[in-house]
Every structure is written in C-alpha cells, then in structure tokens.
Amino acid sequence: MFNLFKKDKKKTSKATGVNWSVLTDEATIEKIKEASRQGRVLIFKHSTHCGISANVLYDLESAWVTDEMEGLTPYYLDLIRYRGVSNQVAQTFGVMHQSPQVLVIENGKCIYHTSHRAINYGDLKQLAQAE
C-alpha cells in the first residue's frame, strides 16, 4: 500500500559497470594517444595473478556509474597475457610499471597515474568530470 521499505527502482537505478575496450597490441596505444586529444582515456593495467589487483578491479567496477564517468574512455590491459604491450605503455607514457595501475591520458600524455590500493573511484570520478 505505502511501499515504505522498498526502493523505487525508477528513481534509483543508474547504469553501472565499466564498458571496457581491451588493449591487446601496440597499435592500440597509438589509437589511445589520438583518442586522448578528444577526451581523457583511462588505462587499467591488471595482473590476473594478483589478489590485490582483482580486489581493486572489483571495487572499481562495482562503484562505476556510467553517467559520472562519461569524461573517461576506459581501456583494460591484462598485463600477464600482454606483457610486451604493458612494457610499451610504461615506455610510451613515461610511467614505471606497477600492478594494478591506472593511467589517465590526455593530449597524448599521462596526466595522472597511481597503483595498488591508492586506486579509487573518487579520484577517477574527479578526473572524468574535470574540464
């Protein structure tokens, strides 16, 4: 009758989850550099053999709200499977390899990077929404 304890799904539903593009080759690094001239690009470097990396990825994907993150185009890199690509990302953007690690690319350059438990949705959200 009054629906006091149930949430109104129409008012609270938001699109969640990350629509990852997968980074698997060095040619895509060049595409990322070009795309970053139109908007910021996020690269998430994930180690499939690391529990911390799995937890950080889960936390990020769980928190991600599509409308809040429109300012970032997300790429996922499995750095175990594509170690050479991971090394090229480090060299191209001048950032020492870590895992897990996020890099935010703008105008072909890394403007932000962090790793391990320092990766958090709030900081990335600020970068997504910054002008």
Secondary structure, 3 states (H helix, E strand, C coil): CCCCCCCCHHHHCCCECCCCEECCCHHHHHHHHHHCCCCEEEEEEECCCCHHHHHHHHHHHHHCEHHHHCCEEEEEEECCCCHHHHHHHHHHHCCCCCCCEEEEEECCEEEEEEEHHHCCHHHHHHHHHCC
